[in-house]
Amino acid sequence: MAKRNLIRMARIPEVVIFGLIQPVMFVVLFSYVFGGSITLPGAGIDADSYREFLMAGIFAQTVTFATAGAGAGIAEDMHKGLVDRFRSLPMARGAVLTGRTLADLAQTALTLVVLAGVALLVGWRTHENALKILAGFGLLLLLGYAFTWIGALIGLTVRTPEAATSGGLIWLFPLTFISNAFVPSQNMPSVLRHIADWNPFSATVQACRELFGNIPPGYPVPDAWPMQHPAIASLLWSLVIIALFRTLAVRKYKSAAA
């Protein structure tokens, strides 16, 4: 099933290309439009420091936005009746969903490689060893894989691919913007600050900043437990999301295909 979806992506390359354009636009716009006007604690207004601070947030946003693609793909298969054909084949009930999410993970990995190259061109640099850098990208891919299971559940719940795309994106905007991805959470009102500090998205962003060495000198770390132990928090959040939403998605698939 994963091979089927990868072949399908290769035969429709515009889907992959358009998926690359959006994160590249975010990198360029945030780096050059906002980079010279946002103050970072410990660094002040410094475009170079902000680019390094920003990139973990852009990486995390990119992997989570794969949710919409996963939901739309599964909704399309449901809409076209392919699920009924799969039911006649000797396969596990979760194979269709697992294959789709693994194919989306491969596409997300490709997107991260391209995005990292663009980030290097605009001035992003890492300051840690290779193992830590790879660990940071590993956490990003794990978060992206976890969120594709949320997309799978959405795709099984709605009736059309268009609804799956909208449903897969609408809740991601508050999740990604009420976080530490683009601005420090310390600058937010009290309620939003607590939400941002306990946001699973924020934990992955903070973990990547530490693993990439992109935290400015003197930058204050929030007191919340996920911000004090971001790598552990990111890993736990991703595993919990996978366990919960994979169970719900497979259960929904069984009832939809019954």
HUCOR-V955902 format. One record per run of one state. SS is the DSSP state (hx for helix, st for strand, lp for the rest). FROM is the first residue (numbers start at 1). TO is the last residue. If there is no record, write none. Layout:
BEGIN
SS;FROM;TO
SS;FROM;TO
END
This chain:
BEGIN
lp;1;1
hx;2;11
lp;12;12
hx;13;34
lp;35;38
st;39;40
lp;41;43
st;44;45
lp;46;46
hx;47;64
lp;65;65
hx;66;80
lp;81;81
hx;82;87
lp;88;94
hx;95;121
lp;122;129
hx;130;157
lp;158;160
hx;161;177
lp;178;184
hx;185;187
lp;188;189
hx;190;197
lp;198;199
hx;200;212
lp;213;224
hx;225;228
lp;229;229
hx;230;257
lp;258;258
END
